[in-house]
């Protein structure tokens, strides 16, 4: 029963100390005096008491050395955050931390509690500690005296806590793409916004070329050929039209499918409903510029901003004061049965050559994905990124569809029913909500798999980690083919032998929050879906009589709690 | 427009001139002289220099692609991460995420989590299901083997020694004296146990979680109980499996727990006077869920839910379940929630019989703090229970705070995280088990020529996926 960890123990210990420093767990004692250090090393020894003496000595010297440098870094990092946030809060919590650290092992029951206080103070000061992380993998990777997670440096990644995600511009944004809904109600805000962006902010405004074709914004429309109703509306938009025509020459236009927008747009403003955001997502199949979405449409899950005082709000965002929600997208690739053949034939040929040709053909396609071609993987020129969901359904066929789901290459289950929805957390309030799935906050890294009318009493929707790869194909014994659609677009047929691969894309849509991630989401749930909106039951009279003396008191308490929470 | 935050020096802004198009053209002459054969890695790295954004990306992916051979699909390295925050933090030419070094954390991809022992495990705690005669024989077998073959120190609960049925067993009597006992609540197990073996159903794992309110030693759970969501191992060849695990060959699922603290109104007063440092001695870590319900009262319960200090909604109904992903297959599934894989960092909030047509269960990020309290105008108090234990009343003015604990339960997988989970869904809940519709005869006639072909194709695809 040898100790089979494949990493030498000294390194492990360094790692551990490092962890403890960075997460300020017990023993970290940033800024501790020499005595404290010694004390802590003794604790350390206690832990290691069962190990051979030589190793112990070696480790002691190493970890001791490390400790000092670690303490320094611990100090400096907290120092910087002090500077950043609230200067007088940190030291106290730090010292609190120290005192708790000294007693670490013995009364370690209090550790988490101490930390809780520490958290509270941190929270007030605005810096959020680890469990405040929205994406909360455990920083504590030691289990009992012996067990721990094997370090695999290839798989360690540095992520930034989603809770603290804020936008920053590292060059002032110059070009802005304005996407508007095709709706006459949007015209006035649209023209106002564009005028303001061009004249006040001196930005280069891009619009879709179709916008210039809008009959209501053109003065060369042959009015006599139009209906009376249109003429009335046209008349009404006279003023707006004049303002727009004055700007017209300053606008840059593009046409979807013809012009490549990659790296030309610094910032996107959407005017309208969620559809405009889906359209923005579709336009940028790689990195998406930050999107600010104004609510003018019918349903506003993704559009948190009100259009009233857009000047102030846009200025704020352009100055970099904005929280971001990274809305993950799904990368969908269809593999056709025929192509697979072809590909296997081509495998011996120059993959590189083909890849480069492809990249020229599909220059808007993403290079990383094209690289993958070279690794012998299937061509991904047909990869599509979706923001809401990819739907596989029975299409016009009256039969049950029969769809096999594979997860990371393993067969999971078959859907017999109308179809299947694979959605992002963002899409969990779209079709998936209608199909009965739970609603998922966009910062949860997950993929939601929901059947549509499954002919099974036991097919509850499931939530799987964001990093898995799903493969969806028609069962060999299915009676009909299925249809796939991506965010409701690009409807196409999936034949026997074809497969659809879905995984989380590396390119999320950065959508700017009007307040913060949590508030925006719950607001949209309340407004968009009337989530749990219900008349409240009234207090019982007798009961309120009974507690009459205490009831005011309770309200006070309640207020107090609110303050407490801030 | 003076107040743009200054760019970090280390990151070079991308010039607009280096669009992928131009680069592809730049690169073109270079690969042509390249030999045609499968120098895929070289090819990809040549293309990797396309833009600086991509270089950044491929830096991440490069580690994987170095070792990649043609069929292994390692190129999807990043998205293979189970916990997949985007590594790509640049949005368009100008926008990016503000670097905040205080908030950057290093995490290890949950998909690659494996157990390692940095000292050989010496002490093992064996938890067995109580009052079940069928567990006794495996229990004695296991303990005997651990003592005699592995020379480990075996801890058991003191109640085990008092089991009369067990004491009739000769083999048990011979090893009885070698066991170390403890009593829950009296003895502190912290840092004394290297390894836990559970024999029985999910209840044994919940008990293990209860015993260790801080760091939990790795738990290996054998399936002998009625429902085995958390118990992936079969007992048949336990020697081999245990040896494997003791040698460190094991994937881990970190099952997050919820840290629950009840703040009493009266205590709060107290705390207010002596400033702040009221400890949360009543904090409880739960593995499945914390349930707030109406208790014996016949009234609707009326519970306010706050998230990170903001009022979210009120539950009017039988109650509320706050569960971990692990608990999503427990009470929450009965209340209609979706099932969540344990590696998804999330908290599931599910109402119990809400008197509202629109209270769909919600999934919130793991790091938020929920506060639950009885509404001031509620007609009755509520009851809280933690993993079904510690049932207590929540009065007006009291509140319950719930957040993800930093101490997960490391449960050892029989195969891997994904397979184990779906196996348990199939075994435990018969998730989507249904008779398959047969192929239509006419259709199979129509595609007769192609049908064999399809099967071949399917096999092919499976190979491809390995």
Interface residues (C-beta under 8 A of the other chain):
Chain A: X1 X2 X3 X4 X5 X6 X7 X9 X12 X22 X23 X25 X47 X48 X50 X51 X77 X80 X81 X84 X105 X108 X109 X110 X111 X112 X113 X114 X116 X117 X127 X128 X130 X131 X132 X133 X134 X135 X136 X137 X138 X139 X140 X141 X142 X143 X144 X145 X146 X147 X148 X149 X150 X151 X152 X154 X155 X156 X157 X158 X159 X160 X161 X162 X163 X164 X165 X166 X167 X168 X169 X170 X171 X172 X173 X174 X201 X260 X262 X263 X264 X265 X266 X267 X284 X287 X288 X289 X290 X318 X319 X320 X324 X326 X328 X331 X337 X340 X347 X349 X350 X351 X352 X353 X355 X356 X359 X360 X363 X366 X367 X368 X370 X371 X372 X374 X375 X376 X377 X400 X402 X406 X407 X408 X409 X410 X412 X413 X414 X415 X416 X425 X428 X433 X437 X438 X439 X440 X441 X443 X444 X445 X446 X448 X450 X451 X454 X455 X456 X458 X459 X460 X461 X462 X463 X464 X465 X466 X467 X468 X469 X471 X473 X475 X476 X477 X478 X479 X480 X496 X497 X499 X503 X504 X505 X506 X507 X508 X510 X518 X519 X522 X525 X529 X530 X531 X532 X533 X534 X536 X537 X538 X539 X540 X543 X544 X547 X550 X551 X554 X555 X557 X558 X561 X562 X565 X566
Chain B: X1 X3 X4 X5 X6 X7 X8 X11 X13 X14 X16 X19 X20 X21 X23 X24 X25 X27 X28 X31 X32 X34 X36 X38 X39 X40 X41 X43 X44 X46 X47 X48 X50 X51 X53 X54 X57 X58 X60 X61 X63 X64 X65 X68 X70 X71 X73 X74 X75 X76 X78 X79 X80 X81 X82 X83 X84 X85 X86 X87 X88 X89 X90 X91 X92 X93 X94 X95 X96 X97 X98 X99 X100 X101 X102 X103 X104 X105 X106 X107 X108 X109 X110 X111 X112 X113 X114 X115 X116 X117 X118 X119 X120 X121 X122 X150 X151 X190 X191 X192 X193 X194 X195 X213 X214 X215 X216 X217 X218 X246 X247 X248 X252 X254 X256 X259 X261 X265 X268 X276 X277 X279 X280 X281 X283 X300 X302 X306 X307 X308 X309 X310 X312 X313 X314 X315 X316 X325 X328 X333 X337 X338 X339 X340 X341 X343 X344 X345 X346 X348 X350 X351 X354 X355 X356 X358 X359 X360 X361 X362 X363 X364 X365 X366 X367 X368 X369 X371 X373 X375 X376 X377 X378 X379 X396 X397 X399 X403 X404 X405 X406 X407 X408 X410 X418 X419 X422 X425 X429 X430 X431 X432 X433 X434 X436 X437 X438 X439 X440 X443 X447 X450 X451 X453 X454 X455 X457 X458 X460 X461 X462 X465 X466
